[in-house]
C-alpha cells in the first residue's frame, strides 16, 4: 500500500497550488474544453494497467506498424519525443512521419523543402504555419529536420476547418484516409502519426485507422495524461501501459503542460512580447504555499516579510535586453535560461522552461526569506535550494547543468518524508551552510561533484 510519504505525494501537493491558478485562467479563455469530443477523450484514460520500464516501452514501440502519437501542441516536449522515436526506430525499419500541423493540401510545399529546394523561412511562410497553426515553430521544425535525416517521408494529414469543433470528426476521417494512402505508398514502413491528443480517444482516430487497416498493429501513445500522471509518479514510472494497444509516456509535469498552453493563449490575444510574469509569480507563490510560508507576514523571522508585495519584476530577455546586461548576468542567462538577479529583484527569462524558472523562483524565495539583506546567501545553500525548488515544481530528469547533489538529496528526503516542511522552511530562513552540508551532503567520490543549478 502506498503511504502519504511515497514519491509523488508531496510533489502533487506542491503543484496543485499552481495548477489550480493556471486551469482557472485557461477555462476562462478557452470554452472548447467543454465540448463532447474533448469530454470523450478525458473519460477514456483514467487508470493504467502497469508501469513500463525503458526496455518494455521500446518493445511496445518496435512491435507496432502504426504509432498514433498524441501531441499536446503547446508543449515542445511532445514534439521532441516524436523526434526521439523517429531516431530510435529508423535503424530497424523504414519510418514515415505524418503530422497534423501541415494541411494535406500543402503537401507540395513540404515536398519542395524535403528536396532542399526551398528554405526554412519559405517553408514556414508557404505553410502559413503561424496563421493556420499558431504554435511554436522551433520544436516542430526540429522534428521535421529529424524526419528528413532519418525517415523516408513526411506527410501533412490535416484539413480545414481546424477551429470548428463541429467538424472535428470529419478531420479524423480525412486523416484516416491519408494514413491509408501513405500505407499504399510505403507498404513496408512504420508509420508515425503525430496528431492532437484529443483525437486519440479509442473511438476517435484510432477506431478509424483500425477499421480501415485491420491487418496493421496500431499502437496509441499518449503523452503526460493528467489522470494517470500522479499515480505513475508514485511508482516513479516514465511510461505506463493503458491497454494492450495503448500506452502513456511522461516527459513533462502537468504544470509545465498547462503553462505552455497559457503562454500560447496570451500570444494569440495579440501580445508581441511574451509575458512570463504570471507563470513565474505563480511558481513562486505555489512553492511558498506548499512549504507553509505566509504571503502576508508583517516581518521577517519565521516567515518572509510581505512576500506577496515583494515579487520580482520578470523581464523577457530579447536580444536588445541581453546586450544591455553585464557580462556576468548575460552569461548566466545563456547558461540557465532563467536567472534571478538579487541586486534588482528581477528574474530574467530568455525562454520559458519550467525547471529553470522554478530554480530562479526558489532563489528569489531564499533572498526574500532572508530579508533581501546585502551580501549573498552561501552559494552552496542557494544552489541546493534552487535544485530542490526545480525538482519539486518540475518533476523529471533535469539537464546536466541543473543537477546539484545536495539539492537532490534534500528533494528525495522531503518526498520520502525524512525531512519535514518546517525543516525545509528553516533552510530558507536561517544562515545554515554548515548544517545543510552536514545533513544533505552526499559522499564525495571521483565524478560526484556538485553542479550548479
Secondary structure, 3 states (H helix, E strand, C coil): CCCCCCCCHHHHHHHHHHHHHHHHHHHHHCHHHHCHHHHHHHHHCCCCCEECCHHHHHHHHHCCCEEEEEECCCCHHHHHHHHHHHHHHHCCCCEEEEEEEEEHHHHHHHHHHHCCCCCHHHHHHHCCHHHHHCCCHHHHHHHHHHHHHHCCCEEEEECCCCCCHHHHHHHHHHHHHHHHHHHHHCCCCEEEEEEEHHHHCHHHHHHHHHHHCCCCCEEEEEECCHHHHHHHHHCCCCEEEEECCEEEECCCCHHHHHHHHHHHHHHHCCCCCCCCHHHHHHHHHHHHHHCCCCCCCCCCCCCCCCHHHCCCEEEECCHHHHHCCCHHHHHHHHHHCEEEECCCCEEEECCCCHHHHHHHHHHHHHHHHCCCCCCCCCHHHHHHHHHHHHHHHCCCCCCHHHCCHHHHHHHHHHHCCCCCHHHHHHHHHCCCHHHHHHHHCCCCCCCCCCCCC
